[in-house]
Amino acid sequence: MNLKQISRRQFLGTSTVFAGTALLSPSLLNAAQAAKKRTAIDQVTLGKTGIKLSRLGIGTGSNSGNVQKALGKEAFNKLIRYAYDQGVTYIDCAQSYQTFEWIGDAIKGLPREKLFIQSKIPGQPEKVLEVIDRHRKAFNTDYIDSLLVHCMVKDTWTDEWKRVMDAFDEAKEKKIIRAKGVSCHSLPGLTRAVRSDWVEVHLVRVNPQGAHIDTPAETWDAKSDASHLPAVMAQLKEMRAKGRGVIGMKLIGNGDFTKPEDREKSIRFAMQGGFLDAAVVGCKSPAEVDEAIERINRALAEA
């Protein structure tokens, strides 16, 4: 129709339609956002902490970090930068990893506000705040995004580690850590962590094959299998109900999943279950970063 032939009534009617569309646009926008594809590099919120991190984190502690250490410092730095360039902003560290002292150089020059650095303190150091300062110095940063007590296995750990936990609280008040939590390596330790109101962030071993996941034995290296999974899943459900930040680890079965179908099965389970905010995968090459991203993206697209 020629524009000159449009009547005033038609013009007003058309304008009303456009106005209605404009009024609906926020809803349409929300729907579009809801339908947006989820990916491995999405910035997700860690439970009730309000802290953002990429859904996929790069682990620096495979076999206590010996796998990454074997790369050499230059190759390790390039690997961290490669992951960051792909959108992976979550870096998982620990004082006991062989790569601990390398992190500062690896992230040098990257925008600190875009990174999520999680680290872990082992044992019960006498001067906890000084140890936290060691982490900040090693990473060349003013603060740690998430700091965990490392490798808890006893049902009584919240009593035995109270002095350490109190120091974490003090550090949080001083804003040198943003969130506090625990990594557990047994079912008793995990169950106690869920019951504790102190915990904000959980780092949990989980995969559908049950490889290297938490068992009733109060030891970090007890042999496990799929029969131990239901008890772990019950605790994950409780964490989610309490609004805790939940990060999965051991998705590749501590490196045991050498068959692609096992890695695919595990990542699908983790990404489609709705029980994790994020997950960390230990990588030793750009190809492994790419694979983790690809598998996570596929799992999320099919969820």
The 8 nearest C-alpha neighbors of each residue, nearest first, counted from 0:
[[1, 2, 4, 5, 3, 6, 9, 10],
 [2, 0, 4, 3, 5, 6, 9, 10],
 [1, 3, 4, 5, 0, 6, 10, 9],
 [4, 2, 1, 5, 6, 0, 7, 10],
 [3, 5, 2, 1, 6, 0, 7, 9],
 [6, 4, 2, 3, 9, 10, 7, 1],
 [7, 5, 9, 8, 10, 4, 3, 11],
 [6, 8, 10, 9, 11, 5, 12, 4],
 [9, 7, 11, 6, 10, 12, 5, 13],
 [10, 8, 12, 6, 7, 11, 13, 5],
 [9, 11, 7, 13, 8, 12, 14, 6],
 [12, 10, 14, 8, 13, 9, 15, 7],
 [13, 11, 9, 15, 14, 10, 8, 16],
 [12, 14, 10, 16, 15, 11, 9, 17],
 [13, 15, 11, 17, 12, 16, 18, 10],
 [16, 14, 18, 12, 13, 17, 19, 11],
 [15, 17, 19, 13, 14, 18, 20, 12],
 [16, 18, 20, 14, 19, 15, 21, 13],
 [17, 19, 15, 21, 20, 16, 14, 22],
 [20, 18, 22, 16, 21, 17, 15, 23],
 [19, 21, 17, 23, 18, 22, 24, 16],
 [20, 22, 18, 24, 19, 23, 17, 25],
 [23, 21, 19, 20, 24, 18, 25, 26],
 [24, 22, 20, 21, 26, 25, 19, 27],
 [23, 25, 27, 21, 26, 22, 28, 20],
 [26, 24, 28, 27, 23, 29, 22, 21],
 [27, 25, 29, 28, 24, 23, 30, 31],
 [26, 28, 24, 30, 29, 25, 31, 23],
 [27, 29, 25, 31, 26, 30, 24, 32],
 [30, 28, 32, 26, 31, 27, 33, 25],
 [31, 29, 33, 27, 32, 28, 26, 34],
 [30, 32, 28, 34, 29, 33, 27, 35],
 [31, 33, 29, 35, 34, 30, 28, 27],
 [34, 32, 30, 31, 35, 29, 36, 28],
 [33, 35, 31, 32, 30, 36, 29, 37],
 [36, 34, 32, 33, 31, 37, 30, 38],
 [35, 37, 34, 38, 300, 299, 33, 32],
 [36, 38, 299, 35, 41, 300, 296, 39],
 [39, 37, 296, 40, 41, 36, 299, 295],
 [38, 40, 54, 55, 292, 295, 296, 41],
 [39, 41, 53, 86, 38, 54, 87, 55],
 [42, 40, 53, 38, 54, 39, 43, 37],
 [41, 43, 53, 52, 51, 54, 40, 44],
 [44, 42, 51, 52, 41, 54, 53, 45],
 [45, 43, 51, 50, 49, 46, 52, 42],
 [44, 46, 244, 50, 48, 276, 49, 51],
 [244, 47, 45, 243, 242, 48, 44, 245],
 [46, 48, 49, 242, 243, 45, 244, 44],
 [49, 47, 50, 46, 45, 178, 244, 199],
 [48, 50, 47, 44, 45, 51, 46, 43],
 [49, 51, 48, 45, 44, 52, 144, 46],
 [52, 50, 44, 43, 42, 45, 49, 53],
 [53, 51, 42, 43, 115, 89, 54, 88],
 [54, 52, 42, 40, 55, 41, 88, 89],
 [53, 55, 277, 39, 40, 41, 43, 278],
 [56, 54, 278, 39, 53, 279, 277, 40],
 [55, 57, 279, 89, 90, 278, 87, 280],
 [56, 58, 90, 280, 279, 281, 91, 89],
 [57, 59, 281, 91, 280, 279, 60, 56],
 [60, 58, 64, 92, 281, 91, 61, 67],
 [64, 59, 61, 63, 96, 58, 62, 281],
 [60, 62, 64, 63, 66, 281, 59, 65],
 [61, 63, 64, 65, 60, 66, 253, 96],
 [64, 62, 60, 96, 61, 65, 97, 95],
 [60, 65, 63, 61, 97, 96, 62, 67],
 [64, 66, 68, 67, 62, 63, 97, 69],
 [67, 65, 69, 64, 68, 61, 62, 283],
 [66, 68, 69, 64, 70, 65, 283, 59],
 [69, 67, 65, 70, 66, 71, 98, 64],
 [70, 68, 67, 71, 66, 65, 72, 64],
 [71, 69, 68, 67, 74, 75, 72, 66],
 [72, 70, 69, 74, 68, 73, 75, 67],
 [71, 73, 75, 74, 76, 70, 101, 68],
 [72, 74, 76, 75, 71, 77, 70, 105],
 [75, 73, 77, 76, 72, 71, 70, 78],
 [76, 74, 72, 78, 77, 73, 70, 71],
 [77, 75, 105, 73, 79, 78, 74, 72],
 [76, 78, 80, 74, 75, 79, 81, 73],
 [79, 77, 81, 75, 76, 80, 74, 82],
 [78, 80, 82, 76, 81, 77, 83, 105],
 [81, 79, 83, 77, 78, 82, 84, 76],
 [80, 82, 78, 84, 83, 79, 77, 85],
 [81, 83, 85, 79, 87, 80, 84, 78],
 [82, 84, 87, 80, 86, 85, 81, 88],
 [83, 85, 81, 86, 82, 80, 87, 79],
 [84, 86, 82, 83, 87, 81, 40, 289],
 [87, 85, 83, 40, 84, 88, 82, 53],
 [88, 86, 83, 82, 53, 40, 89, 85],
 [87, 89, 114, 53, 83, 115, 86, 52],
 [90, 88, 56, 115, 53, 52, 87, 116],
 [91, 89, 116, 57, 56, 115, 58, 117],
 [90, 92, 58, 117, 59, 57, 116, 118],
 [93, 91, 118, 59, 117, 90, 99, 60],
 [94, 92, 119, 118, 96, 95, 99, 120],
 [93, 95, 96, 99, 120, 119, 92, 118],
 [94, 96, 93, 97, 63, 121, 99, 120],
 [97, 95, 64, 63, 98, 93, 60, 99],
 [96, 98, 64, 99, 65, 68, 63, 95],
 [97, 99, 101, 96, 100, 64, 68, 59],
 [100, 98, 96, 101, 97, 94, 102, 93],
 [99, 101, 137, 98, 102, 103, 138, 97],
 [102, 100, 98, 99, 103, 104, 105, 72],
 [101, 103, 105, 138, 104, 100, 99, 106],
 [104, 102, 138, 139, 105, 106, 137, 101],
 [103, 105, 107, 106, 102, 101, 76, 138],
 [104, 106, 76, 102, 103, 107, 101, 79],
 [107, 105, 104, 109, 103, 108, 102, 80],
 [108, 106, 104, 109, 105, 103, 139, 102],
 [107, 109, 106, 110, 111, 104, 105, 103],
 [108, 110, 106, 107, 111, 114, 113, 80],
 [111, 109, 112, 113, 108, 114, 106, 107],
 [110, 112, 114, 113, 109, 140, 115, 108],
 [113, 111, 110, 114, 115, 109, 88, 144],
 [114, 112, 111, 110, 88, 115, 109, 52],
 [115, 113, 88, 111, 112, 89, 116, 110],
 [114, 116, 89, 52, 144, 88, 90, 117],
 [117, 115, 90, 144, 89, 143, 91, 114],
 [116, 118, 145, 91, 146, 92, 144, 90],
 [117, 119, 92, 93, 146, 91, 147, 145],
 [120, 118, 93, 147, 149, 146, 148, 94],
 [119, 121, 148, 149, 94, 147, 93, 122],
 [122, 120, 149, 148, 119, 123, 95, 94],
 [121, 123, 124, 120, 149, 148, 160, 150],
 [122, 124, 163, 125, 121, 160, 127, 162],
 [125, 123, 127, 126, 122, 130, 163, 121],
 [124, 126, 127, 123, 163, 130, 129, 128],
 [127, 125, 129, 124, 128, 130, 123, 166],
 [126, 128, 130, 129, 124, 125, 166, 131],
 [129, 127, 131, 130, 126, 132, 166, 170],
 [128, 130, 132, 127, 131, 126, 133, 134],
 [129, 131, 133, 127, 132, 128, 126, 134],
 [132, 130, 128, 134, 133, 129, 127, 135],
 [131, 133, 129, 135, 130, 134, 136, 128],
 [132, 134, 130, 136, 131, 135, 137, 129],
 [135, 133, 137, 131, 132, 136, 138, 130],
 [134, 136, 132, 140, 138, 133, 137, 139],
 [135, 137, 139, 133, 134, 138, 132, 140],
 [138, 136, 134, 100, 135, 139, 103, 133],
 [137, 139, 103, 135, 136, 140, 102, 134],
 [140, 138, 136, 103, 137, 135, 141, 107],
 [141, 139, 135, 138, 142, 136, 143, 111],
 [140, 142, 135, 175, 139, 143, 136, 138],
 [143, 141, 175, 176, 140, 135, 144, 174],
 [142, 144, 176, 145, 116, 175, 177, 146],
 [143, 145, 177, 116, 176, 115, 117, 178],
 [146, 144, 117, 178, 179, 143, 177, 176],
 [147, 145, 118, 179, 119, 117, 180, 178],
 [148, 146, 181, 119, 180, 179, 149, 118],
 [147, 149, 181, 120, 119, 121, 182, 180],
 [148, 150, 121, 182, 119, 120, 147, 151],
 [151, 149, 183, 182, 184, 152, 148, 219],
 [150, 152, 183, 188, 184, 149, 153, 182],
 [151, 153, 188, 185, 217, 184, 218, 183],
 [154, 152, 188, 155, 156, 217, 187, 151],
 [153, 155, 187, 188, 191, 156, 152, 190],
 [156, 154, 153, 158, 157, 159, 191, 188],
 [155, 157, 159, 153, 158, 160, 154, 151],
 [156, 158, 160, 155, 159, 161, 191, 195],
 [159, 157, 161, 156, 160, 155, 162, 154],
 [158, 160, 156, 157, 161, 155, 162, 163],
 [159, 161, 163, 157, 158, 162, 156, 164],
 [162, 160, 164, 158, 163, 159, 157, 165],
 [161, 163, 165, 164, 160, 166, 159, 123],
 [162, 164, 166, 160, 161, 165, 167, 123],
 [163, 165, 161, 167, 166, 162, 160, 168],
 [166, 164, 168, 162, 167, 163, 161, 169],
 [165, 167, 169, 163, 168, 164, 170, 127],
 [168, 166, 170, 164, 165, 169, 171, 163],
 [169, 167, 165, 171, 166, 170, 172, 164],
 [168, 170, 166, 172, 171, 167, 173, 165],
 [171, 169, 167, 173, 168, 172, 175, 176],
 [170, 172, 174, 176, 168, 173, 169, 177],
 [171, 173, 169, 174, 170, 168, 175, 176],
 [172, 174, 170, 171, 175, 169, 176, 168],
 [175, 173, 171, 176, 172, 170, 177, 142],
 [174, 176, 142, 170, 173, 171, 143, 141],
 [177, 175, 143, 171, 174, 142, 144, 178],
 [176, 178, 144, 171, 145, 174, 143, 175],
 [179, 177, 145, 176, 144, 146, 199, 48],
 [180, 178, 146, 145, 199, 147, 200, 198],
 [179, 181, 200, 147, 198, 199, 201, 146],
 [180, 182, 147, 148, 201, 149, 183, 202],
 [181, 183, 202, 149, 150, 201, 147, 203],
 [184, 182, 151, 150, 189, 188, 185, 152],
 [185, 183, 219, 152, 150, 213, 151, 188],
 [184, 186, 213, 152, 214, 188, 187, 217],
 [185, 187, 213, 189, 214, 215, 188, 190],
 [188, 186, 154, 190, 189, 185, 153, 215],
 [189, 187, 152, 153, 154, 191, 185, 186],
 [188, 190, 186, 192, 187, 191, 183, 185],
 [189, 191, 187, 193, 192, 188, 186, 194],
 [190, 192, 194, 188, 189, 193, 154, 187],
 [193, 191, 189, 195, 190, 194, 188, 198],
 [192, 194, 190, 191, 195, 238, 189, 234],
 [195, 193, 191, 192, 190, 196, 198, 189],
 [194, 196, 192, 197, 193, 198, 191, 157],
 [195, 197, 198, 194, 193, 199, 192, 241],
 [198, 196, 195, 199, 180, 164, 179, 192],
 [197, 199, 180, 196, 200, 195, 179, 192],
 [198, 200, 180, 243, 179, 244, 197, 178],
 [201, 199, 180, 244, 198, 243, 245, 179],
 [202, 200, 245, 181, 180, 203, 182, 244],
 [201, 203, 182, 246, 247, 245, 181, 248],
 [204, 202, 247, 248, 201, 205, 246, 182],
 [205, 203, 248, 212, 249, 247, 213, 202],
 [204, 206, 212, 249, 203, 247, 248, 250],
 [205, 207, 250, 265, 208, 209, 210, 249],
 [208, 206, 209, 265, 225, 268, 205, 228],
 [207, 209, 225, 210, 206, 224, 265, 228],
 [210, 208, 225, 224, 207, 206, 212, 228],
 [209, 211, 252, 208, 224, 212, 223, 206],
 [212, 210, 223, 252, 209, 222, 213, 253],
 [213, 211, 204, 210, 209, 205, 223, 214],
 [214, 212, 185, 186, 184, 204, 231, 211],
 [213, 215, 186, 185, 216, 227, 223, 212],
 [216, 214, 186, 187, 185, 217, 213, 227],
 [217, 215, 214, 218, 185, 221, 186, 187],
 [218, 216, 152, 153, 185, 215, 187, 219],
 [217, 219, 216, 220, 152, 221, 185, 184],
 [218, 220, 184, 185, 221, 152, 217, 150],
 [219, 221, 218, 222, 211, 184, 185, 223],
 [222, 220, 218, 219, 223, 216, 214, 211],
 [223, 221, 220, 211, 224, 214, 210, 212],
 [222, 224, 211, 210, 209, 212, 221, 214],
 [223, 225, 209, 226, 210, 227, 208, 222],
 [224, 226, 209, 208, 228, 227, 207, 223],
 [227, 225, 224, 228, 229, 209, 223, 230],
 [228, 226, 225, 229, 224, 230, 214, 209],
 [227, 229, 231, 225, 230, 226, 209, 232],
 [230, 228, 232, 231, 227, 233, 226, 225],
 [231, 229, 233, 232, 228, 227, 234, 186],
 [232, 230, 228, 234, 233, 229, 235, 213],
 [231, 233, 235, 229, 234, 230, 228, 236],
 [234, 232, 236, 230, 231, 235, 229, 237],
 [235, 233, 237, 231, 236, 232, 238, 190],
 [236, 234, 232, 238, 237, 233, 231, 239],
 [235, 237, 233, 239, 234, 238, 232, 240],
 [238, 236, 240, 234, 235, 239, 241, 233],
 [239, 237, 235, 241, 243, 240, 236, 193],
 [238, 240, 242, 236, 241, 237, 243, 235],
 [239, 241, 237, 238, 242, 236, 243, 235],
 [242, 240, 238, 239, 243, 237, 193, 236],
 [243, 241, 239, 46, 240, 47, 238, 244],
 [244, 242, 46, 238, 199, 241, 239, 200],
 [46, 243, 245, 200, 45, 199, 201, 276],
 [246, 244, 201, 275, 276, 200, 243, 202],
 [247, 245, 277, 202, 278, 275, 276, 201],
 [246, 248, 278, 203, 202, 204, 205, 279],
 [247, 249, 204, 279, 250, 203, 278, 205],
 [250, 248, 252, 253, 251, 204, 205, 206],
 [251, 249, 206, 248, 252, 265, 205, 266],
 [250, 252, 249, 254, 256, 253, 262, 255],
 [253, 251, 249, 255, 210, 254, 250, 256],
 [254, 252, 249, 255, 251, 211, 61, 250],
 [253, 255, 252, 251, 256, 257, 61, 249],
 [254, 256, 252, 253, 257, 251, 210, 258],
 [257, 255, 251, 258, 254, 261, 252, 262],
 [256, 258, 255, 259, 254, 261, 262, 251],
 [257, 259, 261, 256, 260, 262, 255, 263],
 [260, 258, 262, 261, 263, 257, 256, 264],
 [259, 261, 263, 258, 262, 264, 256, 265],
 [262, 260, 264, 263, 259, 258, 256, 265],
 [263, 261, 259, 265, 264, 260, 251, 256],
 [262, 264, 260, 266, 261, 265, 267, 259],
 [265, 263, 261, 267, 262, 266, 260, 268],
 [264, 266, 268, 262, 206, 267, 263, 207],
 [265, 267, 269, 268, 263, 264, 270, 262],
 [268, 266, 298, 270, 264, 265, 269, 271],
 [267, 269, 265, 266, 271, 270, 272, 264],
 [270, 268, 266, 267, 272, 271, 265, 206],
 [271, 269, 267, 268, 272, 266, 299, 298],
 [270, 272, 302, 268, 267, 273, 269, 299],
 [273, 271, 274, 269, 270, 268, 275, 267],
 [272, 274, 271, 275, 270, 269, 276, 268],
 [273, 275, 272, 235, 239, 236, 276, 269],
 [276, 274, 245, 277, 246, 273, 247, 269],
 [275, 277, 245, 246, 45, 244, 54, 43],
 [276, 278, 54, 246, 275, 55, 247, 245],
 [279, 277, 247, 246, 55, 248, 56, 54],
 [278, 280, 56, 248, 57, 58, 55, 247],
 [281, 279, 58, 57, 282, 56, 278, 248],
 [280, 282, 58, 61, 57, 59, 279, 60],
 [283, 281, 287, 284, 280, 288, 58, 57],
 [282, 284, 67, 287, 66, 281, 285, 78],
 [285, 283, 286, 287, 282, 78, 288, 75],
 [286, 284, 288, 287, 289, 78, 81, 283],
 [285, 287, 289, 284, 288, 290, 283, 291],
 [286, 288, 290, 284, 289, 285, 282, 291],
 [289, 287, 285, 291, 286, 290, 282, 292],
 [290, 288, 286, 292, 287, 291, 293, 285],
 [289, 291, 287, 293, 292, 288, 294, 286],
 [292, 290, 288, 294, 293, 289, 295, 287],
 [293, 291, 289, 295, 290, 39, 294, 296],
 [292, 294, 290, 296, 291, 295, 289, 297],
 [293, 295, 297, 291, 296, 292, 290, 298],
 [296, 294, 298, 292, 297, 293, 39, 291],
 [297, 295, 38, 293, 299, 294, 298, 39],
 [296, 298, 300, 294, 295, 299, 293, 301],
 [297, 299, 267, 295, 301, 296, 300, 294],
 [300, 298, 302, 296, 301, 297, 37, 295],
 [299, 301, 297, 298, 302, 296, 36, 37],
 [302, 300, 298, 299, 297, 271, 296, 267],
 [301, 299, 271, 300, 298, 270, 267, 297]]
